[in-house]
Amino acid sequence: MILRMILLRGIPLSALGMLGASAILCALDLPPAMYKPLASLPVILGCFAAAEGAARHLRRGGISIGIRCAALLTILWYLAARVISGHFGTPLLFMFTITSGIIGGIYGVNQPQYRPKMGNHF
C-alpha cells in the first residue's frame, strides 16, 4: 500500500510541483537563495500526500507509515537527482521530508472514515 500511494500520489504531486516551481523560477527573477526552498517544497508536499493516503487506507501506524513513505520518496528523488545532475539537497531536506511524512501519516490515520449515508430511497 505504501508503494502504491507513493506511485499514485507522491510522485505525481512532486513532479507537478517541480514543473510549477521551474515555471515560477523561469518567469520571475528570484535571487539564487530561493532556488533550493522552491525546489524542495514539492518533495515535501509529495511525502505528506503519500503518507496521508497510505495511513488513511491502513488506519494504523501513522508515524511508521509516514517515515517509510517519506524515506522511500526522498531516496527515489535523490537517486534521480544524482543521475541527472550529480548532487541533491542537504540533510536538512531529508529532515523536513521525514517530518512532513510523519505529519501526513498522523493526519491520515485521524481522518474520519467515509461511510455512505443510509436513508430513505424515495
Secondary structure, DSSP 8 states (H G I E B T S, - for coil): -HHHHIIIIIHHHHHHHHHHHHHHHHHS---GGGHHHHHHHHHHHHHHHHHHHHHHHH-S-HHHHHHHHHHHHHHHHHHHHHHHTS----HHHHHHHHHHHHHHHHHHHTS-----------
